[in-house]
Amino acid sequence: NEDAPQYEAARLSQALAEDPRTAELGIGVTVRPGEVFLRGEVLTDERRERIAQVIAELAPDRTIHNDVQVSNYAEPDGEERLR
């Protein structure tokens, strides 16, 4: 018996927040029959892949749609100079 989609989504969101591999609070999770949709923004490709990995472990019977974007905010090189 599957949990209601909103409870399943909450469970998966909590797992992303608590798992030390991800520790992500800002990822949106939507659950539909047989599918999980992920959306949000992270800083690296590696973190994006870890999010999908954690969800795959928790929902192995579902197709994962990883729509998490990698932001283009690069760390500045060297010192920032104000003029």
Secondary structure, DSSP 8 states (H G I E B T S, - for coil): ----HHHHHHHHHHHHHH-TTT--SS-EEEEETTEEEEEEEES-HHHHHHHHHHHHHH-TTSEEEEEEEE------SS-----
